[in-house]
Amino acid sequence: MPTEDVPDAPDHYFTERPRSVSQRRELRFLFRGSVLVFEVDRGVFGSSGLDPGTALLIESLGVRPADRVLDLGCGWGAVGVAAAKAAPGGHVVMTDVNRRAIALARRNVRRNKLANAEVRAGSLFATAGPERYDVIATNPPFHAGRELILELLTAAPDHLTDDGRLLVVGKGSQGILYYQRWLAEHWARGVEVLARGSGYRVVEARRRPAIDQA
């Protein structure tokens, strides 16, 4: 199969190698009094601008200054860059399977002069490393199917600290209510809706203590 860019090729944002023609543009938004600057492109989720779900997730992060954060499915890096700004004494790992997104996120880390963030190529937790995180934040690829989302939710506790939090944003048509109930039933000691807006909700799930997982 050819790999060169093809006009109007039907890319998914979880495609490893997008085939749509590159059309980069600059995007800016205000976060905690600072203007963050990004380069975005076609073939990557949110190429037309910061989508309402991701914006709501960023507003709900609640990252502390020394937190370790995993931005799972980082796209062009909006969540990860904001988290790194909020945690100057911590560290942010950003992962994605989309090669164009990875290149963009790395450029955006540099554009915002962040020394406490890195971008890794890989699906889900494949490159998350052995470290545990205080916060895992994701606007997951719901269109990739329920099996993949449940794989993510099932694996998340193994990558969180004892007091770690998983933040997932989605809307009703994407099944966020189903995943909220699944989290409450399977592994979270506390599930809370942190924010609602534009049809989206940010669900926070806290890792159960190790004694409860036996």
C-alpha positions in Angstrom: 0.0 0.0 0.0 1.4 3.4 -0.9 2.4 5.6 2.0 2.6 9.1 0.4 0.1 11.7 1.3 -3.2 11.4 -0.6 -5.7 14.4 -0.8 -8.9 13.8 1.1 -7.7 10.3 2.3 -10.0 9.2 5.1 -7.7 9.3 8.1 -8.6 8.4 11.7 -6.7 10.2 14.4 -5.5 6.8 15.7 -4.0 6.0 12.4 -0.3 5.3 12.7 0.7 7.0 9.4 -1.8 9.5 8.2 -2.1 9.9 4.4 -3.9 13.2 4.3 -2.0 16.1 2.8 -0.1 18.1 5.5 -1.6 21.5 6.1 0.0 23.0 9.2 -1.3 26.0 11.1 -0.6 27.8 14.3 -2.9 27.6 17.3 -2.8 29.5 20.6 -4.8 29.3 23.8 -4.5 30.8 27.3 -3.7 28.5 30.2 -3.3 29.8 33.8 -2.2 33.2 32.5 0.2 32.0 29.9 -0.3 31.8 26.2 0.6 28.4 24.9 1.6 28.1 21.2 1.1 25.1 19.0 1.5 23.8 15.5 -1.3 21.6 14.4 -1.9 19.6 11.2 -4.3 17.5 9.2 -4.4 13.8 10.0 -4.3 14.5 13.7 -7.2 14.8 16.1 -8.2 18.5 16.7 -6.5 19.7 13.6 -9.1 22.5 13.2 -8.7 23.7 16.8 -8.9 22.8 20.4 -12.0 20.6 20.7 -14.5 21.2 23.6 -13.8 17.8 25.2 -10.0 18.4 25.3 -10.6 22.0 26.6 -12.8 20.7 29.4 -10.2 18.0 30.3 -7.4 20.7 30.5 -9.6 22.8 32.8 -10.2 19.8 35.0 -6.6 18.5 35.3 -5.9 19.6 38.9 -2.2 18.9 38.4 0.0 19.7 41.4 3.5 21.3 40.9 5.5 18.0 41.4 3.1 15.5 39.8 4.1 12.9 37.3 1.5 13.0 34.4 0.8 10.6 31.5 -1.0 12.2 28.6 -2.3 9.1 26.8 -3.1 9.7 23.1 -1.6 13.1 23.2 -2.3 14.2 19.6 -0.5 17.5 19.0 0.1 17.9 22.7 -2.5 20.3 24.2 -3.1 18.3 27.4 0.5 17.3 28.0 1.9 20.8 27.4 -0.7 22.3 29.8 0.1 19.7 32.4 3.9 20.4 32.1 3.2 24.1 32.6 1.1 23.2 35.7 3.8 20.9 37.1 7.2 22.6 36.8 8.7 20.4 39.4 7.1 17.2 38.0 7.4 15.3 34.7 5.0 14.7 31.8 5.1 11.7 29.4 3.0 12.1 26.2 2.3 9.1 24.1 0.5 8.5 20.8 0.5 6.0 17.9 0.0 8.6 15.2 3.5 9.5 13.8 2.4 12.9 12.6 1.0 13.7 16.1 4.2 12.6 17.7 6.3 14.9 15.6 3.9 17.8 16.3 3.8 17.2 20.0 7.6 17.1 20.1 7.8 20.4 18.3 5.2 21.9 20.6 7.1 20.9 23.7 10.1 22.8 22.3 8.0 25.8 21.2 6.7 26.2 24.7 10.2 25.8 26.2 9.4 22.8 28.4 12.2 20.8 29.9 9.9 18.6 32.0 8.0 16.8 29.1 8.8 14.1 26.7 6.9 12.4 23.8 7.0 8.7 23.2 5.7 6.7 20.2 3.4 3.8 21.0 -0.1 2.5 21.5 -1.8 2.8 24.9 0.7 2.0 27.7 3.3 0.3 25.5 5.8 3.0 26.0 4.6 4.4 29.3 7.6 2.7 31.0 7.8 1.1 34.5 7.2 4.4 36.3 3.9 5.2 38.0 2.0 8.4 37.5 0.0 10.7 39.8 -2.4 11.6 36.9 -3.3 9.8 33.7 -5.3 12.0 31.4 -6.9 10.9 28.1 -9.4 11.9 25.5 -9.4 8.3 24.1 -10.0 7.1 20.6 -13.6 6.0 21.1 -14.1 5.3 17.4 -11.4 2.6 17.7 -14.0 0.5 19.5 -15.1 -0.6 23.0 -12.5 -3.4 23.2 -9.6 -0.9 23.0 -11.1 1.5 25.5 -11.7 -1.3 28.0 -8.1 -2.4 27.5 -7.0 1.1 28.5 -9.2 1.2 31.5 -8.2 -2.2 32.7 -4.5 -1.5 32.4 -4.6 2.0 33.9 -4.4 1.1 37.6 -1.0 -0.7 37.1 0.4 2.7 36.0 -0.9 4.9 38.8 0.5 5.7 42.2 -1.5 4.6 45.2 -3.2 8.0 45.2 -3.2 8.3 41.4 -6.1 9.5 39.3 -7.4 8.6 35.9 -9.2 11.4 34.0 -11.2 10.4 30.9 -13.3 12.9 28.8 -16.1 11.9 26.5 -19.7 12.5 25.6 -22.9 10.4 25.7 -22.7 9.4 22.1 -19.2 8.0 22.7 -20.4 5.9 25.6 -18.9 7.9 28.5 -21.7 6.8 30.8 -21.0 3.2 30.1 -17.3 3.6 30.8 -18.1 5.6 34.0 -20.2 2.7 35.3 -17.5 0.2 34.3 -14.9 2.1 36.2 -17.0 2.3 39.3 -17.7 -1.5 39.1 -14.2 -2.8 38.3 -11.4 -0.9 39.9 -12.0 2.6 41.1 -12.5 3.4 44.8 -14.2 6.6 43.8 -15.6 7.8 40.5 -16.6 11.4 40.2 -17.7 13.7 37.4 -15.4 16.7 37.6 -16.9 18.8 34.9 -19.6 18.9 32.2 -19.9 21.1 29.1 -20.9 21.0 25.5 -22.2 17.5 25.9 -18.9 16.2 27.4 -18.1 15.1 30.9 -14.7 14.6 32.6 -14.8 11.4 34.7 -12.2 11.0 37.4 -11.4 7.5 38.8 -9.1 6.9 41.7 -7.0 3.8 42.1 -8.0 1.4 44.8 -5.6 0.7 47.6 -3.4 -2.4 46.9 -5.2 -4.3 49.7 -8.5 -4.0 47.9 -7.1 -5.5 44.7 -6.2 -8.9 46.3 
